[in-house]
Amino acid sequence: MIKPAFRTAFVLTSTVALTAGLMPVPANAAPGAQARIAALPACDHFSVRKVQKGTVRFPSVGADTKQTNCKLQYGNHNWGVVALQQWLLYCNGAKQIVVDGIYGAVTRDVVRWLQAANGVTADGVYGPETSSILRKTVFVENKVVGCV
């Protein structure tokens, strides 16, 4: 078990390193990628999809819609951000994430780092390309039971 003081120091150090640019994030934006993301509607809620082990919450345009082709970015504050933060925390190793529904600097920097680590446009904006590289949290009756 990690002691709380050590965990806090590690999380703060990781967050500062990401934010300050000490952990390298290559600029690998494909031509036109920014325009494609800009044209997407904002995710403002989440939708639930059934999977073999339970359900997965996807950021979406509206509650329980099939429109999950949307974006989240710095400054957003909604249920779509909550779904993304749950993916990051429970299934993608981002222990510095606090699930609060606010797409702040830590969420942006974790998304940017995961994008760079997986060879997609490292802009810190969640969209369809980023969704495709992230493992998703599986729930059964509001309890995390695994990842897909």
ABEGO torsion letter per residue (X at the ends): XBBAAAAAAAAAAAAAAAAAGABBBBBABBBGAAAAAAABBBBABBBBBBBAAEBBBBBBBEBGBABABBBBBBGBBBAAAAAAAAAAAAAAGBAABBBAGBBBAAAAAAAAAAAAAAGBBBAGBBBAAAAAABBBBBBBGGBBAEBX
